[in-house]
Amino acid sequence: MPLTFSERPKIAASSGPDGRGELKIYENLDDLATDFADYVAQLSELSVKERGVFSVALSGGSIISLMRKLCEAPYNRTVDWTKWYVFWADERVVAKNHADSNYKLAKDGILSKVPVLSSHVHSINDNLSAEEAAEGYEFILRQLVKSRTVDVLESRDCPKFDLIILGMGPDGHVASLFPGHPAVDQREDWVTYITDSPKAPPERITFTLPVINSAANVAIVVTGEAKATAVHRAIDAAPEELEAAAIPARMVQPTDGKLVWFLDRSAASKLHCVPFEGDFCA
Ligand SMILES: O=C(O)[C@H](O)[C@@H](O)[C@H](O)[C@H](O)COP(=O)(O)O
């Protein structure tokens, strides 16, 4: 049996300044992946117990490989996968079997290895333009909110996912919300699109910030030295340190949900709010 959640070696677990989430920092990727699997499995169990479903939105990139432990014992047996409803916080507008597809990445990495029901996996229609794909995805979401498959944030007309899992780029983008891009300021639509992504491929659909910030839980999973500056700017840079446009990762502040950062030591190396001496394990 794996170590219990609190026994597993973390370097530090603390809360970011101004309540900007809980920080979990790990010496290595294996410890991060193990704890992350535990975190997702616990949220799934809680959501299924409370609502009978677990609605989760994935991103692309390295988070899928960091979710690999969910496909192994004990999670492949203990998680009630048939209650999962899977969405994408962002998706590239390419064919679903294209190497750039986040759907393909998740299917190959996780969904083909666990008994999630294919009818519960909601990928974009890959025969449409970016604009049409975003409209179509939002339509599906609105239907599932009506059926309460995806809960709704009472205070706002917004879907309330049980968990949204985000990666972050070295520029501080999350999902396909890039610094300075008008999509970051979209407050009406639930899903928008871009055709000029600075990260290839150019055409993508993406959840807007109101949807991300309406989630019951948001996990941002970031590893590697290349992202350390963006992690600092997102979590504990003083406002005067930031250029005009706050980076999108800093704008992830769930309305009444919980934000947790899963970081390896390299990605956390420029944080000022977490000294590395001693063990902050909770
Ligand atoms: O479609 C995408 O590209 C992603 O959703 C994007 O937001 C990704 O999560 C980050 O760029 C981090 O990617 P890495 O973890 O692979 O660096």
The ligand as a Tripos MOL2 file, in Angstrom:
@<TRIPOS>MOLECULE
LIG
   17    16     1     0     0
SMALL
NO_CHARGES

@<TRIPOS>ATOM
      1 O1         -2.9980   22.6360  -24.7420 O.co2     1 LIG1
      2 C1         -2.0420   23.0300  -24.0770 C.2       1 LIG1
      3 O2         -0.9490   23.3230  -24.5590 O.co2     1 LIG1
      4 C2         -2.1540   23.0630  -22.5940 C.3       1 LIG1
      5 O3         -3.3380   22.9460  -22.0790 O.3       1 LIG1
      6 C3         -1.2970   24.0980  -21.9590 C.3       1 LIG1
      7 O4         -1.9710   25.0010  -21.1290 O.3       1 LIG1
      8 C4         -0.2840   23.3120  -21.1390 C.3       1 LIG1
      9 O5         -0.9530   22.7390  -20.0070 O.3       1 LIG1
     10 C5          0.8390   24.1870  -20.6870 C.3       1 LIG1
     11 O6          1.4220   24.7730  -21.8400 O.3       1 LIG1
     12 C6          1.8910   23.3650  -19.9360 C.3       1 LIG1
     13 O7          2.3700   22.3760  -20.7970 O.3       1 LIG1
     14 P1          3.6700   21.5100  -20.3040 P.3       1 LIG1
     15 O8          3.3170   21.0240  -18.9300 O.co2     1 LIG1
     16 O9          3.7690   20.3890  -21.2990 O.co2     1 LIG1
     17 O10         4.8230   22.4430  -20.3010 O.co2     1 LIG1
@<TRIPOS>BOND
     1     1     2 2
     2     2     3 1
     3     2     4 1
     4     4     5 1
     5     4     6 1
     6     6     7 1
     7     6     8 1
     8     8     9 1
     9     8    10 1
    10    10    11 1
    11    10    12 1
    12    12    13 1
    13    13    14 1
    14    14    15 2
    15    14    16 1
    16    14    17 1
@<TRIPOS>SUBSTRUCTURE
     1 LIG1         1 GROUP 0 **** ****
